[in-house]
Structure formats: C-alpha cells, structure tokens
Amino acid sequence: MTEKSTAALEGLRVLDLTRILAGPLCTMMLGDMGADVIKVEPPGSGDDTRSWGPPFVAGEAAYFLGLNRNKRSLTLNLASRPGQEILAALVKKSDVLVENFKLGTLEKWGFPDAWLGANAPQVIRCSITGYGANGPKGGLPGYDFISQAESGLMSITGPQDGPPTKHGVALVDVCTGMLASNAILGALAARGRTGRGQHLELSLYETSLFMLANVAANYLAAGKDGGRYGNGHPSIVPYTTYPTADGMMAVAVGNDAQFAKFARAIGRAGWGADARFAKNMDRVAHRELLDGLIADTLKTAAAAAWIGKLKAAGVPCGRINSVKQAFDDPQTEARRMVETVEHPALGALRLIGTPFKFSGTPTSVRRAPPTLGQHTDEILRRELGYDDARIAALRRDKVI
C-alpha cells in the first residue's frame, strides 16, 4: 500500500447497531474496505458474542474477536432519551446504518424511514431480520439453525441414509452478512447517481432459500426435489470423498473428458469407454457402483500419491484437512489469509484475512477488535464535540 493509496470505502462512516454474526460480519467487511465503523453496544454487556465461549483469550471471546476488527466500540443505552439523541447526532454524520433489531424497534426509538429521509437523506439503512417485514412469519425472530431446517438446506445435507444435518458453521448467517455487504455497496453506487440513501432489507429465511442455488433450480425448473448425497453431488459423478490407505480425499470430476483423465490416472483407463461410465448422465445412474469401484481402487495407496497423479493429469482433488492444517498450509500464508494485529489486552492477535484483494485500493486490518466501550469517550469528543463534564454526566446516568 503506497502513501497515495486509499481504501475503497475510506471516508465513509458506518453505524453498526448489530450483534451476533450476520450483521457484524457485514460491517467488518465494510471496515476491511476502509469504512470507519462505529459499533454501538449496550453498556455493561455489549454484543452477545462477547460472552460466547469457551474459548476465551484473556477474557475476550474468540467468537467476538473473529467478527469485529476495524471497528470502534461505543456503549450507548438506546432505550434512554439521551442515548437516542446521541444516536440521532451520529446518524446525521453517517453514510450507512446496519441494524438487526426486532422489527419495529428502531421505529419505536424514533427512527422510522421517514425520520431518516427528513434528517439524514444520505443514509443507507440496512435491516437484517429473520423473515422480513411481511408474510405469515414476518417479524418473527430468526436463527441460522432454524433457517437451515425450514429452507430445505438441512434436508440436503448429511449421509444419504442418515438424518438431516446442519452445516459446520452458521452458514446462513455468514451468507446473509456477505449479501448485506454486497447490497450496501450497490446502494452506495446508486446514491452516487441520486444523492439519496434507501432502505435495504435482508432476512435469514430468504438468504437460506437463495443458497439452494442449483438444487432450487432442479425443483423450480424441473420439479425434482432435493435429496441427501453425503459428500456427493446430485448432478455430477464422481464428485465426492473417498478413503485412501492413510486418510480421506476429495475428488471433483466436472466433465466427461476429465473423467477419462481421472480413469487413466488411477490405472482404470477402460472406464472411459465403459457405456456405464463414459457420459456423466450414465455415471449418475450408476453412482453407487462407480463410487464403490473408485473407493476400492483409492484404498490401495496413500492420499499424497493419488493427489500427485491426479493433479498432474489436471483432475481437481485435495486432502481433507482439519482447520489447523488448512491455516498452516503455505497457500494460506501466501494469500495473506492470516493477519496479525495488536490488541490492547491480548497483544499480538492472529485473525482471518480478507478474501478479496484490491489492486488499487487495498484492504487492511487497521484496528483490533475493540474492548467494550473502548472508544466511547473518543467518539463523543471527536465526532460530537462533547466535553469531559458532559461525558461524565452520561456515564453517571448510565447512558454510556
């Protein structure tokens, strides 16, 4: 990053009124792109994830640390009138407001869309809810786990002859946060043309449906319901995990030419001309037979040996790593997917890197995840011009 380089969102201010995962992930992404993110938290407790552990590191929850870098923390009692006045002043100085309150909460505190339009027309308000504002479930709270169940995602995850299974991380929350960040960037582009902000709505339920992708298309376009295939693919074979002599590996054969290369690489060249296997639609029809034959073959040698042969042949494959192995991989280091930042209580803190790279406006990890209320005085002084006496009075009255 040169002296003249600036981050993509430098100069923009984001008010983060969110907690848990989807909202904080969204605002962290905006912060990574250079936005000044002010995280507003309840005094005394803060974001719920500050207490989600173990593991804790010197009293700080690892969960919280992973979602809140590049932010300043302001504690504020939004149910109080002085707290609402402070929020109003900050909103007027902001570009984006992200919230995941229960439907109607921000309006109850005096901040409906009409207020924003009259007092802060430049602000883009992004609301993250469970089910959206309308419909039979409109206004109900949302949970990643329940969204995975209700949307059908869980029904297509897990062993073919086993129970429905959730994903290993809160994937609906993660994707909702990513979609929210994407939508905000679109609204910022639109504001560049119109000069006005707008209200964005995202819900966990809609995200989980959108995540069905090709499985949704199979039903909507062809009437084919989803099913569980373990680690397999509903429309492509071989595309799953297989045992080797010393562990499991993944193989992803995407087309017929690739399958012929795969067959030759593992010493089964005849499969490429076998009527049962030559075309993908036939391989899908004979899925169990082919997967069994492949498993029997791959069990005869170590994973590294097969991976070497398959990669040389241009066949996608890989070892199934643990999380530790993945982060210790030299490729992870080469792509700067681990960043180190100095934390006021923990010292050097390792965090996951940013997955998108800008050639002209680089992302950066500039701030460690804040301690609760770490920047309260700074924000009130610098952004709103409050003096020490006024700040002390707010703290005495438990507004901050």
N, C-alpha and C positions, 0 to 999 in steps of 0.2 A: 504494500500500500504506500503510494508516494505521498509527498506533502500536499500535492494538489488533488489527490483522490478524495472523493467524498462517498459516503454510503448512499445507497439508493433512496432511503427514506429519511436521510438527515434533514433536520429542520421540522419534521412532523412530530406532533405530540399525540400520544395515545393514552387515554384514561382506561385503565384496566380495573373493572369492577367485578371481575370473575374469580372463581375459585375452582378447586379440584383439578380437572385435566384439560377438557376441550378448550375452554377459554384461555387459561394460562398458556397452553401450547401455542394458540393463535397469536397472542400478544408477544410471546417470546420470539416467534418467528419474525414479527414486525420489528422487535427490538434488535434482532440479529442483523436486520437490514438497515439499521441506523436510527430507527424511531426512538424518541425519548418516551419511555413507557413509565407512567406513574401507576403503581399498583396500590389501590385503595383497599385497606383491610380493617376488619373490626378491631378496636382496641382490646388488648388482653389476650385474644385468641388467634386472630389472623386467619389466613386461608386454612381450611380444614386439613389440608395435607401437611401442614406444619406438625401435626400430631400423628401422622400416618406412619407407623413403624412398629417394630424394627424393620430395617436397620436405621439407627441414628448415628450421626458423626458429630461428636462433641455437642450433643443436644439438638442438632439440626437433623430433620428427617430427610433421608436421601431422596424420597419421593418429591418433596418440595424443591430440593436443590436442583433436580433434573428438569424443572419446568419454569424456572423463574429468574434466570440470569438476564442481564441487560435491562433491569428494572430498578426503579426507586420505590421504596415502601413508605406509604403514608397511612397512619392509622386514623380512622375517622368514624365517628358514630353517626351513620346516615339517618338514623331514626330521630335524631335531635335536630331542632331548628338551626342552631349554629353550624352543625355538620352539613346540613343541606345548603346553607348559604356558602360555605366553603366549596362544596361540590359545584354549585352554580357558577362560582367565580372561575373554577378550573375548567369547567365545560366550555365556557366562553373563550378560553385561551387554548382550546384543543382542536384537533382535526378529526380524531376518531374516538368513539366511546364504545367499549365492548362490555356487555353485561350478560349474566346468565341467571338473573333473579327469577323467582316465581313470577308468572305472568301478572302484570299489573303493579308490581312492587315499585318500579321506578315512577310510574304514574302516580301512585299513592304518595310518594315523596315530593311530588310537584314537578316532575319532568316528563310530561307526555310529549309526543311528537310535535304537537302544536307549540309547546314552550320552546323546544329546540328550534323549530322553524322561525320563531319570532326573535329568539335571543341568541341563537348560535346556528345560523343557517348553513354555515360551512361544515358542521359536524356530521360525520357519518356514524350513525348508531347501528351497531351490530348486536342483535339479540340471539342468544343461543338458548333454546328451550328443549323440553323433552319431546313434544309432539306438535309444536306450532301453536298458532293462536286460535285455530278453529277446528271443526270436526268433532266427532264423538269423544275423542281423547284430548282435544285442545285444552291447554292449560294445565294438564297433569304433569307432575314431575317426571323426569326421565333418568334412566340409569343404563349405562352401557350394557351390563349383563342382561337386563330385560329387553333392551333393543335387539341384541343378538338373538334372543329367543323369539321375539314377536315378528321380526322381519324375515325369518327363514334362514338367516346366516348360520344359526346353530344347527339347523336341520341338515345342512350340507357339510358339516364339519365333524370329523371323528371316523372311527372304523366303520366299514360297511355293515358289519354285523354287531356293532356296539351302539351305545347311547349317543344322542346328540351332544356336542362338545363345544364349549366356548373357545375363543382364541386365547393364546397365552398372555396377551396384553389386552388392555381395554381399547381394542382396535376401532370401535365406533367413535369413542371419544377422540382418539388420535386423528381419525379421518375428518371428523367434524371440525376440529381445530384447524386442520390444513385447508378445508374448504372455506372456512370463515376467513382465514388469511387471504385466500385467493379472491373471495368475493370483495373483501375490503380493498384490495389492490384495484379491482375492476371499478369499484365505486369512486376511488381516488382518481382514476383515469377519466371517469365521467364528470367528476367535479371540475377537472381541468377544462372541460368544454362548457359546462353550465354554470360553474361558480357556486353550486349548491350541493350540500350533502343529501343523504337519503337514509331510509331505514332498511336495513338488511335483516332477514330472518333465516335462521338455520335451526334444524331440530335433529336430535339424535335419531329419531324414527326415520326421517326422510334420508338422512345420510346412510343408515343401515340398508335401506331399500336400494339406494344408488350403488352401494358397494356390491350388490349381487351381480352387477355387470353382465357378463355373458350368460350366467345362469338365469338372470331375469329375462334376457333376450330369448333364451330357449323356451321359456314359458310364454312370454307375451307374443312372440312371433310364430312359435311352432306348437304351443300347447303342451310342451314337455316339462313336467315338474322336476325340481331338483332332487338329488339324492346324495348319499354319502359314499365316497370312494376312498376313504382313508387318505393317504397322501397322493392318490391318483387324480387324474383329470377326467371330467365327464366326456370330453370330446377328443382326447388325444391319448394314444398308447404307442410306446412306453413313455410314461411321464409320471414317475413315482419314485419311491425309495426302495432300495434293495440291500439285503445283507451281503457282506463280503467276509473274507476269512478273519478280519480283525475289526469289524465295525460296519456301520451303515453308510451308504452313499446315495446321492440323488442323481437321477438321470432324466433329462428333458429332451426327448426327440421330437422335433417340431414338424417334420415333413417326411415324405417317402424317401427322398434322396438321402436325407440324414439317417434314416433307419438303415438303409443299405450300408452306409459307412459304419454305423454302430455295429451291425451284424458282423461285418468283416473284422472290425477292431477286436471283438471278443471271440473270434475264431468260429463264428457261425454264419459264414458268408451265404450259405444256402437259404437262410431265412429271407434274404432279399428277393428271392424268386419264388418263394412259397406262396401259393394262392391265398393261404390263410393270413399271411402277414405282409404281403408286398404293398398293399394300399392301407391307408390309415383307417378307413371305414371297416376294413376286414380285421385289422388289429383290434379295433374297439369291440367288434363282435366276438373275437377270441381273446379278450382281455385276460381272463383267468389262466388260460393255457399259456399264453405268451409270457405273462408275468412270472409264472411258475418256472418256465424254462430259463428265463433270464436269471432268476434268483438262484437256480441250481448252478448255472454257469459262473456267476459272480462269486459264489461262495468258495470257489476253488483257489482264489488268490486274494492278496491284501488290497485294500481300497486304493492305496497310493499307486499300485501297479496298474489297476484298471483306469484310474484317473489320468495317469500319464498317457496310456494308449488312446483313450477316448478324446482327450484334449488335442493330441497330435492329429487325430482324424477329424477334428472340428465338431465334435459332439458335445453339447453342453452337459456338464456334470460337476459334482462337487462333493466334498466330505460334509457330513452333518456335524457341525461344530457346536460346542457349548458356547454360551455367551462369552465366557472368558477367552476361549480360543478365537472367537470372532474379533474381539477387541485387541487381542495380542497378534493378530495377523498383520504382516508387514504392509499389506494393501491398505488396511485401516489407517496406519500411520502415514503412509504415502499420500492419502487423500485427506489428511488433517481431520479425521473424524473423532479425534480426542483432543480437546483443548484444555489448557491449564490456566486457571485464573486465581488470583489471591483473594481469599475470603477473610473478612475481618476477625472471625472467630476460629476458623479452621486452618488458616494458612493456605498452602497450595492445594487447590481443589481441581480434580480432573472431572471434566464434563464432556458429554457427547458433542461432537462438532456439528457444523451446519451442512446439510446435504446438498445445498445449491450453491454454486460458485459463480460469482460475477467477475467478468474480466476487467471492467472499468470502475465498478462501484462495489468493492469487496465487502463481504460481511465480516463481522468481528465479534468476539466475546470481550466486551469492554468492562462490564460490571459483573461481579459475583452475585449470586442470588442474595437478596438483601435480608438482613435480620429484621424482625418485626419492628416496624416504625423507624427504621434506621434513618430515613431521610425526611421524617415529618417536619422537623424544625427547618431544615434546608428548603423544602418546598414552600412552606408557609412564608418564609422570609423572602426567598428569591423570586418566586412566582407571583405571590400575592402581596408582598410588602408588609407583612405583619411584623411588629416589634416584639421584643422579648416579653414585655408585660402582657401583651395580648395572648401570646403563645402560652405563657404560664397560666393565665386565666382559663384558657381552653383545656389545658391539662388538668387543672384543679376541678373543672366541671365535668371531667370525663368525656369531653367531646373528642379528644385525641388521646 
